[in-house]
Amino acid sequence: MNTTDTPDDTVAQVRSALQTVIDPDLGRDLVSLGMIKDIVVDDAQVSFTVVLTTPACPMKELLERQCREAALTVPGISDVQIKMTAKVVSKRPMGGALLPDVKHVIAVASGKGGVGKSTVCANLAIALAQAGAAVGVMDADVYGPTIPMLMGVEDEVLEQTTYEGPDGNPIKKLLPVHRHGVSIVSMGFLIEPGQPVVWRGPMLGKVVNQFLADVAWGPLDYLLVDLPPGTGDVTMSLCEAIPLTGAVIVTTPQDIAASIAVKSLRAFQRFNVPILGIVENMAYFIAPDTRKHYQIFGHGGGQAAAEELKVPFLGELPLDMPMRRAGDEGEPILMTHPDSEQSVFIKEIAGKLARQISIESRKFRPLNVV
């Protein structure tokens, strides 16, 4: 710091230097976005906090490096201490009146069954939780609730809690099951193993509303909703019940699967639900002995659909035996093989999803809201 400068002068210079660091998604500098906090100058050292919009931000290391380089351009500053933290923001509580403490509700959908939608949903939830977010999964795939099996909580039951409401009367709520840092509610907890669900449309809508209104979800950054395949009563009931942050569409590479996924995507657009992205599952098979890639189901259908409809392509996941075994055993691959190639792919897709959620959240927010 120059001898003629006061600490306040240097703070102003640091803040000005940090205005050169631009958020690549929002196209604005971190200072005007309210993401720089607590600048403190002590002789030649400056410290400050960078508040990201999600703990799963894939640009974290880049932004930290750029902030450090910018601060070091200030005369007299030779040491930069940066605290990287995050606060998930929402343009409004996306859970609406039913879920006032939930910042974002994300539908995970597919046009058809058998594409690994629930496996993708479970692993994305764990990836976001491992990044530091508060995450829940609502298994709304009423006819085929597989989230309990994938998360290793098949034998759990939902318990109730009672607390005093605003009017003094007791209110009963179901308590989610907790596993791998994720809060979970599923139809699978309410029926006997192997028991079929034979319900018509009105009953399906009721279970959706029950899982929204009668569960003590608590504060969540992200609530992922695993929907049944297609665009039936459950999907429509969810879209009508609460405002969704957006939807993720899971597909496989075949042309027929991608074309059906497009129909699901357009159904959400009819409800004015933003499409956060497409995930292509089973994109290819890696032979365990030779590591050679085999495109069993073709290749590129998901990406082609994303390009055609001008929505984000979040990434592709290979057909992977360890991932399948991990799901069957109730220990997702992020827990059993956290450093595997598949886990790295999942974390990258989760980061891209969190990034798209942040972009949606900022579209209608004023500056300096973090």
C-alpha positions as CSV (number, residue, x, y, z in Angstrom):
1,M,0.0,0.0,0.0
2,N,1.3,3.5,-0.9
3,T,2.2,5.5,2.2
4,T,-0.1,8.3,1.0
5,D,-3.1,5.9,0.7
6,T,-5.4,5.2,3.6
7,P,-6.8,1.7,4.0
8,D,-10.2,3.0,2.8
9,D,-8.5,4.3,-0.4
10,T,-6.9,0.8,-1.0
11,V,-10.3,-0.9,-0.3
12,A,-11.8,1.3,-3.0
13,Q,-8.9,0.4,-5.4
14,V,-9.4,-3.3,-4.7
15,R,-13.1,-3.0,-5.3
16,S,-12.4,-1.2,-8.6
17,A,-9.9,-3.9,-9.6
18,L,-12.5,-6.6,-8.9
19,Q,-14.9,-5.0,-11.2
20,T,-12.9,-6.4,-14.0
21,V,-13.8,-9.9,-13.0
22,I,-16.9,-10.8,-15.1
23,D,-19.4,-13.6,-14.3
24,P,-19.3,-15.6,-17.6
25,D,-22.9,-16.6,-17.4
26,L,-24.5,-13.3,-16.4
27,G,-22.1,-11.0,-18.3
28,R,-21.7,-8.6,-15.3
29,D,-18.9,-8.0,-12.8
30,L,-18.9,-9.6,-9.4
31,V,-18.9,-6.4,-7.6
32,S,-22.1,-5.1,-9.2
33,L,-23.7,-8.5,-8.7
34,G,-23.1,-8.2,-5.0
35,M,-20.8,-11.2,-4.9
36,I,-17.8,-9.5,-3.3
37,K,-18.1,-9.0,0.5
38,D,-16.0,-7.9,3.5
39,I,-12.9,-6.3,1.8
40,V,-10.3,-5.7,4.5
41,V,-6.8,-4.2,3.9
42,D,-4.0,-4.8,6.4
43,D,-0.7,-3.3,5.1
44,A,0.2,-5.3,2.0
45,Q,-2.5,-7.9,2.5
46,V,-6.1,-7.8,1.3
47,S,-8.8,-10.3,2.3
48,F,-12.4,-10.6,1.0
49,T,-15.2,-13.1,0.5
50,V,-16.6,-14.2,-2.8
51,V,-20.2,-15.4,-2.5
52,L,-21.1,-17.7,-5.3
53,T,-24.7,-18.4,-6.3
54,T,-24.3,-22.1,-5.7
55,P,-21.9,-24.3,-3.9
56,A,-21.7,-26.5,-7.0
57,C,-20.5,-23.7,-9.2
58,P,-18.3,-25.1,-11.9
59,M,-16.5,-21.8,-12.3
60,K,-15.3,-21.6,-8.7
61,E,-11.6,-22.1,-9.4
62,L,-11.6,-19.8,-12.4
63,L,-13.3,-16.9,-10.5
64,E,-11.0,-17.3,-7.5
65,R,-7.9,-17.1,-9.7
66,Q,-9.2,-14.1,-11.6
67,C,-10.1,-12.3,-8.3
68,R,-6.6,-13.0,-7.0
69,E,-5.0,-11.7,-10.1
70,A,-7.2,-8.6,-10.2
71,A,-6.5,-7.8,-6.5
72,L,-2.7,-8.1,-7.1
73,T,-2.8,-5.3,-9.7
74,V,-3.5,-2.8,-6.9
75,P,-0.2,-1.0,-5.9
76,G,1.1,-2.1,-2.6
77,I,-0.9,-5.3,-2.4
78,S,1.3,-8.5,-2.4
79,D,-0.9,-11.0,-0.5
80,V,-4.5,-11.9,-1.3
81,Q,-6.7,-14.0,1.0
82,I,-10.0,-15.1,-0.5
83,K,-12.8,-17.0,1.2
84,M,-15.0,-18.7,-1.3
85,T,-18.5,-19.4,-0.1
86,A,-21.9,-19.7,-1.6
87,K,-25.5,-18.7,-1.1
88,V,-28.2,-20.2,-3.3
89,V,-30.5,-17.5,-4.5
90,S,-34.0,-17.6,-5.9
91,K,-36.0,-15.1,-7.8
92,R,-38.8,-16.1,-5.4
93,P,-39.3,-19.1,-3.1
94,M,-40.0,-21.6,-5.9
95,G,-41.9,-23.9,-3.6
96,G,-44.6,-21.2,-3.4
97,A,-47.1,-21.2,-0.5
98,L,-46.8,-25.0,-0.1
99,L,-43.0,-25.0,0.3
100,P,-42.0,-21.5,1.4
101,D,-38.5,-22.7,2.6
102,V,-37.5,-24.4,-0.7
103,K,-35.5,-22.2,-3.0
104,H,-35.7,-24.3,-6.1
105,V,-37.9,-27.1,-7.3
106,I,-36.5,-29.0,-10.3
107,A,-38.5,-31.7,-12.2
108,V,-36.4,-34.6,-13.5
109,A,-38.4,-36.1,-16.4
110,S,-38.2,-38.5,-19.3
111,G,-40.3,-39.1,-22.4
112,K,-40.2,-42.9,-21.8
113,G,-39.2,-45.4,-19.2
114,G,-36.0,-47.3,-19.1
115,V,-33.6,-44.4,-19.7
116,G,-32.2,-44.3,-16.2
117,K,-34.0,-41.2,-15.1
118,S,-34.2,-42.1,-11.4
119,T,-30.6,-43.2,-11.3
120,V,-29.6,-39.8,-12.8
121,C,-31.9,-38.0,-10.3
122,A,-30.5,-39.8,-7.3
123,N,-26.9,-39.2,-8.2
124,L,-27.4,-35.5,-9.1
125,A,-29.0,-35.0,-5.7
126,I,-26.0,-36.6,-4.0
127,A,-23.6,-34.5,-6.1
128,L,-25.3,-31.3,-5.1
129,A,-25.4,-32.3,-1.5
130,Q,-21.7,-33.2,-1.5
131,A,-21.0,-29.7,-2.9
132,G,-22.6,-28.3,0.2
133,A,-26.2,-27.6,-0.8
134,A,-29.3,-28.6,1.2
135,V,-31.0,-31.1,-1.1
136,G,-34.2,-33.2,-1.1
137,V,-35.7,-35.8,-3.5
138,M,-39.4,-36.2,-3.9
139,D,-40.0,-39.5,-5.6
140,A,-43.2,-38.8,-7.6
141,D,-42.8,-41.8,-9.9
142,V,-45.9,-43.3,-8.2
143,Y,-46.1,-46.4,-10.3
144,G,-42.4,-47.3,-10.1
145,P,-40.9,-45.7,-7.0
146,T,-37.2,-46.7,-7.3
147,I,-35.5,-43.9,-5.3
148,P,-35.7,-45.9,-2.0
149,M,-33.8,-48.8,-3.6
150,L,-31.3,-46.6,-5.3
151,M,-30.5,-44.8,-2.1
152,G,-30.5,-47.9,0.1
153,V,-33.5,-46.9,2.2
154,E,-36.1,-49.5,1.1
155,D,-36.8,-50.6,4.7
156,E,-37.5,-47.1,6.0
157,V,-40.9,-45.8,6.9
158,L,-42.1,-42.2,7.1
159,E,-42.6,-41.0,10.6
160,Q,-44.8,-38.1,11.7
161,T,-44.1,-35.0,13.7
162,T,-46.6,-32.7,15.3
163,Y,-46.0,-29.0,16.0
164,E,-48.1,-26.0,16.9
165,G,-49.5,-24.0,14.0
166,P,-50.0,-20.2,13.8
167,D,-53.5,-20.6,15.1
168,G,-52.4,-22.7,18.0
169,N,-53.8,-25.9,16.6
170,P,-51.5,-29.0,16.1
171,I,-50.2,-29.6,12.6
172,K,-49.0,-33.1,11.6
173,K,-46.3,-33.5,9.0
174,L,-44.4,-36.4,7.6
175,L,-40.6,-36.5,8.2
176,P,-38.4,-37.2,5.2
177,V,-35.9,-40.1,5.4
178,H,-32.3,-38.9,5.3
179,R,-29.5,-40.7,3.4
180,H,-26.2,-39.6,1.8
181,G,-27.0,-36.0,2.9
182,V,-30.3,-36.0,1.0
183,S,-33.9,-35.7,2.4
184,I,-36.1,-38.3,0.7
185,V,-39.8,-38.9,0.4
186,S,-41.3,-41.7,-1.8
187,M,-44.4,-43.6,-2.5
188,G,-42.2,-46.6,-1.9
189,F,-42.3,-45.8,1.9
190,L,-46.1,-45.9,1.9
191,I,-46.8,-49.3,0.2
192,E,-45.8,-52.9,0.9
193,P,-42.9,-54.2,-1.3
194,G,-44.2,-55.6,-4.6
195,Q,-47.6,-54.0,-4.1
196,P,-48.9,-52.4,-7.3
197,V,-50.4,-48.9,-7.3
198,V,-53.7,-49.0,-9.2
199,W,-54.9,-45.5,-9.2
200,R,-56.7,-43.1,-11.5
201,G,-55.8,-39.5,-12.2
202,P,-57.4,-37.7,-9.2
203,M,-55.5,-40.0,-6.7
204,L,-52.2,-39.3,-8.4
205,G,-52.8,-35.6,-8.0
206,K,-53.5,-36.1,-4.3
207,V,-50.3,-37.9,-3.6
208,V,-48.3,-35.1,-5.3
209,N,-50.1,-32.5,-3.1
210,Q,-49.5,-34.6,0.0
211,F,-45.8,-34.8,-0.7
212,L,-45.7,-31.1,-1.2
213,A,-47.9,-29.9,1.6
214,D,-47.7,-32.6,4.3
215,V,-44.0,-33.2,4.5
216,A,-41.7,-31.3,6.8
217,W,-39.1,-30.6,4.1
218,G,-37.4,-27.8,6.0
219,P,-35.1,-25.3,4.3
220,L,-33.8,-26.7,1.0
221,D,-31.6,-25.2,-1.7
222,Y,-32.8,-27.7,-4.3
223,L,-35.8,-30.2,-4.3
224,L,-35.5,-32.6,-7.2
225,V,-38.7,-34.3,-8.2
226,D,-38.4,-37.7,-9.9
227,L,-41.4,-37.8,-12.2
228,P,-43.0,-40.8,-13.9
229,P,-42.1,-41.3,-17.6
230,G,-44.2,-39.3,-20.0
231,T,-46.4,-36.3,-19.4
232,G,-49.4,-37.6,-17.5
233,D,-51.4,-36.6,-14.4
234,V,-48.5,-36.4,-12.0
235,T,-46.5,-34.0,-14.2
236,M,-49.5,-31.8,-14.8
237,S,-50.4,-31.8,-11.1
238,L,-46.9,-30.8,-10.1
239,C,-46.8,-28.0,-12.7
240,E,-50.2,-26.7,-11.5
241,A,-49.4,-27.0,-7.8
242,I,-46.2,-25.0,-7.5
243,P,-43.9,-22.7,-9.6
244,L,-41.0,-24.8,-10.9
245,T,-37.5,-23.4,-11.3
246,G,-37.2,-25.7,-14.3
247,A,-37.0,-29.2,-15.7
248,V,-34.2,-31.6,-16.6
249,I,-34.9,-34.1,-19.4
250,V,-33.2,-37.5,-19.3
251,T,-32.9,-39.4,-22.6
252,T,-30.8,-42.1,-24.3
253,P,-29.0,-41.7,-27.7
254,Q,-31.5,-43.5,-29.9
255,D,-33.5,-41.3,-32.3
256,I,-36.8,-42.7,-31.0
257,A,-35.9,-42.0,-27.3
258,A,-34.7,-38.5,-28.2
259,S,-37.9,-37.8,-30.2
260,I,-40.1,-38.9,-27.3
261,A,-38.0,-36.8,-24.9
262,V,-38.7,-33.7,-27.1
263,K,-42.4,-34.3,-26.5
264,S,-41.8,-34.3,-22.8
265,L,-39.7,-31.1,-23.1
266,R,-42.4,-29.3,-25.1
267,A,-45.0,-30.3,-22.5
268,F,-43.1,-28.4,-19.8
269,Q,-42.7,-25.4,-22.1
270,R,-46.5,-25.4,-22.4
271,F,-46.7,-24.9,-18.7
272,N,-44.0,-22.1,-19.0
273,V,-41.5,-24.2,-17.1
274,P,-37.9,-23.4,-18.2
275,I,-35.8,-26.3,-19.6
276,L,-32.6,-26.4,-17.6
277,G,-31.1,-29.0,-19.8
278,I,-30.9,-32.4,-21.4
279,V,-28.9,-35.3,-20.0
280,E,-28.0,-38.2,-22.3
281,N,-27.7,-41.4,-20.4
282,M,-26.2,-44.7,-21.6
283,A,-24.4,-42.7,-24.3
284,Y,-21.8,-45.4,-24.8
285,F,-20.4,-48.5,-23.2
286,I,-16.8,-48.7,-22.1
287,A,-15.4,-52.3,-22.3
288,P,-13.8,-53.0,-18.9
289,D,-10.9,-55.0,-20.4
290,T,-9.9,-52.8,-23.4
291,R,-11.5,-49.5,-22.4
292,K,-12.9,-49.3,-26.0
293,H,-16.1,-47.3,-26.5
294,Y,-19.1,-49.0,-28.0
295,Q,-22.1,-46.8,-29.0
296,I,-24.7,-49.5,-28.4
297,F,-27.7,-47.2,-28.7
298,G,-26.3,-44.9,-31.3
299,H,-24.9,-41.5,-30.3
300,G,-25.7,-37.9,-30.0
301,G,-29.5,-38.0,-29.9
302,G,-29.7,-35.9,-26.7
303,Q,-27.2,-33.3,-27.9
304,A,-28.9,-33.0,-31.3
305,A,-32.3,-32.5,-29.6
306,A,-30.8,-29.8,-27.3
307,E,-29.3,-28.0,-30.3
308,E,-32.5,-28.2,-32.3
309,L,-34.6,-26.8,-29.4
310,K,-31.9,-24.3,-28.2
311,V,-31.8,-25.7,-24.7
312,P,-28.7,-26.5,-22.7
313,F,-27.0,-29.9,-23.1
314,L,-25.8,-30.8,-19.6
315,G,-23.7,-33.8,-20.6
316,E,-23.7,-37.5,-21.3
317,L,-23.2,-40.5,-19.0
318,P,-21.8,-43.9,-20.3
319,L,-23.5,-47.2,-19.7
320,D,-21.5,-48.4,-16.7
321,M,-21.5,-51.7,-14.8
322,P,-20.3,-50.3,-11.5
323,M,-23.0,-47.6,-11.6
324,R,-25.6,-50.3,-12.2
325,R,-24.4,-52.5,-9.4
326,A,-24.1,-49.5,-7.0
327,G,-27.7,-48.6,-7.7
328,D,-28.9,-52.2,-7.2
329,E,-27.1,-52.4,-3.9
330,G,-28.4,-49.1,-2.6
331,E,-25.0,-47.4,-2.6
332,P,-24.9,-44.9,-5.5
333,I,-21.6,-44.7,-7.3
334,L,-20.7,-41.3,-5.9
335,M,-20.5,-43.1,-2.5
336,T,-18.8,-46.3,-3.6
337,H,-16.5,-44.9,-6.3
338,P,-16.3,-41.1,-5.7
339,D,-13.2,-40.7,-7.9
340,S,-14.4,-42.8,-10.8
341,E,-14.8,-41.5,-14.3
342,Q,-18.6,-41.9,-14.0
343,S,-18.6,-39.9,-10.7
344,V,-16.6,-37.1,-12.3
345,F,-19.2,-36.9,-15.1
346,I,-22.0,-36.8,-12.6
347,K,-20.4,-34.0,-10.7
348,E,-19.8,-32.0,-13.9
349,I,-23.4,-32.4,-14.9
350,A,-24.6,-31.4,-11.4
351,G,-22.4,-28.3,-11.7
352,K,-23.8,-27.4,-15.0
353,L,-27.3,-27.9,-13.7
354,A,-26.6,-25.6,-10.7
355,R,-25.2,-23.1,-13.1
356,Q,-28.4,-23.1,-15.2
357,I,-30.5,-22.7,-12.0
358,S,-28.4,-19.7,-11.0
359,I,-28.9,-18.1,-14.5
360,E,-32.7,-18.6,-14.2
361,S,-32.6,-17.1,-10.7
362,R,-30.8,-14.0,-11.8
363,K,-33.1,-13.2,-14.8
364,F,-35.6,-11.4,-12.7
365,R,-33.6,-10.3,-9.7
366,P,-32.2,-6.8,-9.0
367,L,-28.4,-6.4,-8.4
368,N,-26.8,-6.7,-5.0
369,V,-29.1,-9.4,-3.8
370,V,-26.7,-12.0,-2.5
